[in-house]
Amino acid sequence: MTMVLQGLKGLLVFMLFQVSGPEDSMLLNNEAVQLNDNGIQEELLYEDSIRRNPMLLEPRINLALLYMQTGRLESAVFILERALTQFRNDPDLLYLLGLAQASSGNLMEAAKAFEGCLDRKPEYVDASYNLGLLYWNPRKKQGDLANKGRAEFYWKRTLAANPQYSRAAEGLLSLYLHLGRYQEAAAIIGRLPAESLSQDGRLNASKCMEKIHDPGRAAHYLKFYLKGQNEPPKKLSRKLRQLESKSMNLDGAKGRKRDGIAETDPIQEPARVPPSTVAETVQEPISPGEPEKAPIARTDISTLYLSGLSALSDSQFPQASEIFRQVAKVQSDYRDVQWYLASSLLELGREREAEQCLREAIRQNKNHPYAYVTLGILLEKTGRFDEALQMYTQGIEVAPDGVLTPAGKLGIERIQKRTK
């Protein structure tokens, strides 16, 4: 079954087969062909919504995401720049434009877009993180952006806004190791448990601990790194044994020096370093929709919402439903969150919850172009034919030539046939 966000047609066909009887099989098969094979693609859904609701931002964001995910970066840039002429102060549009430009290799334009995003929303941590990446990455050929000081600034800024943003912390770790600032790197490591680090982060943490002559903690992080390898490299396995041996020797020497009794304690998780010991803020470009595990603040709602759209478009339905639920908890009428929450719940088979969301979407927007027909299908499936007929009719009235109108008309025909 195709994704709701990018292929609502597939979902409707699937549901239509569920509510039909054997006598409708040929009619429904023809409808499936009409919906899936006659050139009605995901982008038509968004273009239709943009045409009908020129003041809505979501269809433009969805269309840009679709272009980015299918490699049509120039089209994505065009859509986003055009949307910005109407929604010039929307930080999500600027963030996506930065991603599209960075993916196209236009790093200067990407930096301008991310900086514009931060001008409008200073706490937009994904934008500041991405700026850090643009300025830091030593492999970039565009030397104009090579600025380690700017990278450090933006990653510190990211951590100031969200201390749990592990990617920014790991960016600072790699930067400080590169610059030989090992004590500052150690301070960064101290605030992150080993299990929260990426594989590169664990390896860098081990190298840092070795540089400051702490073989016990170096072994600790290297051990976590090797656990994440399917086939641990023999060289690193030997390195781990050497570090553990050094740690035991040091512990024994400390014990003998203290009271003449050698003591070898097991390696413990390193103590956390207070956030105040870590430098300020920096960021680098990342793909949309990777929410950090941090407390949700109202100021982060647009970033969270965008993450939900990305998760839904990537078929990560459990994650998408949880993100949209959190957004709705903060602000139940935020943009089109009820519709997208219903979409993700339908993909998970949680139809009762989806029905509640669809009703709420209609309550908030009496002219919603898709909620009526989708709710009609759910009602028909559960035998509530009178109300389903009402929903189909209203859906057609709202969008008489919309992309879901054929499904609505088919539903009316089915119900009329049953009630004759």
C-alpha positions, -999 to +999 in steps of 0.1 A: +000+000+000+014+034-010+021+061+016-008+083+026+013+115+023+027+107-011+000+083-024-034+089-008-049+072-039-034+039-029-049+041+006-083+049-007-083+020-032-072-003-004-101+009+019-126+008-010-119-029-015-124-035+022-159-019+023-171-035-010-188-067-017-182-093-045-207-076-068-186-044-068-152-061-076-152-051-113-163-015-106-137-011-079-110-026-100-117+000-127-115+027-100-082+013-088-069+016-124-083+051-127-067+062-094-033+045-097-025+042-134-041+072-152-013+097-144-027+108-111+006+109-091+015+122-057+024+156-069-010+161-085-025+158-050-003+186-037-008+207-069-045+204-066-044+214-030-022+244-038-047+255-065-077+252-042-061+266-011-035+291-022-030+303+014-020+269+027+017+263+032+016+225+038+010+214+002+040+234-010+062+219+017+050+184+008+056+190-029+092+202-022+098+172+000+086+149-027+110+166-052+139+163-028+132+127-021+131+118-058+162+138-066+145+166-084+165+193-065+161+221-091+123+216-089+124+217-051+144+249-051+119+265-076+089+255-055+105+267-023+117+300-037+083+306-052+066+298-019+089+323-001+075+351-022+042+345-004+054+331+029+086+351+032+089+347+070+083+310+073+114+293+088+105+258+076+106+270+039+140+285+044+153+254+062+142+232+034+156+256+008+190+253+027+188+215+025+180+215-012+207+240-020+233+220+001+223+188-017+228+206-050+263+217-041+253+254-038+268+258-004+269+296-002+232+297-011+225+270+015+243+290+042+222+321+033+190+301+036+199+285+069+209+319+083+176+334+071+159+306+089+177+315+121+170+352+117+133+343+118+135+316+144+168+318+164+161+285+183+158+265+150+185+239+160+185+219+128+194+250+108+222+260+132+235+224+132+236+223+094+254+256+093+281+241+115+285+213+090+287+236+061+315+256+078+334+226+093+336+198+068+372+198+057+365+177+027+344+203+010+360+217-021+342+251-018+369+268+003+348+299+008+329+281+036+359+266+054+357+284+087+363+263+119+355+292+141+320+296+126+315+259+128+323+260+165+300+290+170+270+274+154+274+240+171+277+257+204+246+277+196+227+245+189+237+230+222+227+261+240+192+258+226+190+220+230+217+204+253+205+169+242+214+175+205+240+148+203+250+154+166+261+190+175+281+176+205+297+151+182+305+178+157+323+198+184+341+166+195+355+160+160+364+197+156+383+198+189+401+166+182+412+180+148+425+212+165+442+193+193+420+208+220+417+176+239+404+189+273+375+207+256+368+175+236+368+156+269+343+181+284+320+174+255+324+136+259+315+138+296+280+150+289+271+121+266+266+085+276+284+061+253+252+044+241+240+078+228+270+083+206+273+073+169+300+048+160+322+076+148+315+095+180+325+065+202+358+060+182+366+097+185+358+096+223+382+067+227+409+086+209+404+117+230+406+098+263+438+082+251+452+116+243+446+129+278+461+097+293+429+081+305+431+045+292+401+033+313+377+057+297+394+052+263+387+014+267+351+021+278+343+040+245+362+016+223+344-013+238+310+003+229+324+010+194+334-027+189+300-038+201+285-020+172+307-038+146+295-070+130+331-081+126+353-061+150+387-052+134+415-073+149+437-042+153+411-024+174+404-056+194+441-056+203+440-020+211+412-026+235+432-052+254+462-029+256+440+000+270+424-023+295+458-036+306+471+000+310+440+009+330+445-020+354+482-011+358+473+025+366+446+015+390+470-009+408+497+018+410+472+043+425+461+017+450+496+008+461+505+045+464+475+051+486+477+023+511+499-005+497+470-026+484+464-029+447+428-022+437+415-027+402+380-013+398+358-022+369+355+004+342+326+027+351+306+050+329+325+084+330+309+111+351+288+137+333+304+171+329+280+200+337+267+217+305+282+249+316+317+235+308+308+231+271+313+258+246+284+276+231+265+268+199+270+254+163+251+232+137+254+214+103+230+204+075+209+173+081+180+157+063+146+168+074+127+149+100+151+134+125+137+147+158+161+148+187+150+132+220+145+164+240+116+181+259+091+196+234+088+233+237+062+254+220+089+272+201+099+239+185+065+230+171+071+239+135+104+219+135+086+189+151+057+192+126+081+192+097+098+161+111+064+144+112+058+152+075+092+137+066+086+106+087+052+100+071+067+105+036+094+079+045+067+053+056+078+056+092+042+055+104+047+048+141+072+076+144+050+100+123+019+093+144+038+099+176+053+132+163+019+145+151+003+134+184+029+155+203+023+185+180-015+182+185-010+180+223+008+213+222-016+229+197-045+208+184-052+231+155-017+236+144-017+237+105-031+204+093-018+182+121-052+164+126-053+153+090-017+140+090-022+123+123-053+105+108-032+096+078-005+079+098-030+062+121-048+048+090-016+033+078-012+016+112-048+002+111-059+023+140-092+034+124-111+045+155-084+070+165-081+081+128-119+087+127-116+111+157-088+130+140-107+133+108-137+147+126-115+172+144-099+182+110-134+189+096-144+208+127-114+230+123-117+234+085-152+230+071-137+231+036-111+204+041-105+189+006-098+153+017-111+146+052-148+142+042-142+114+016-117+096+038-141+097+068-169+086+045-150+055+036-143+047+073-180+052+081-192+030+052-168+003+062-184+001+097-220+001+083-228+037+091-242+043+057-263+074+063-235+094+078-211+080+052-234+093+024-235+127+041-197+128+042-193+118+006-218+144-005-201+172+015-167+161+002-179+165-034-195+199-027-163+212-012-141+200-041-164+191-071-136+184-095-109+175-069-087+144-071-108+126-044-142+133-061-142+100-080-138+080-048-167+101-032-190+094-062-182+057-061-190+056-024-224+072-031-232+047-058-223+018-036-245+030-007-274+038-030-271+003-045-272-013-010-302+007+002-324+001-028 
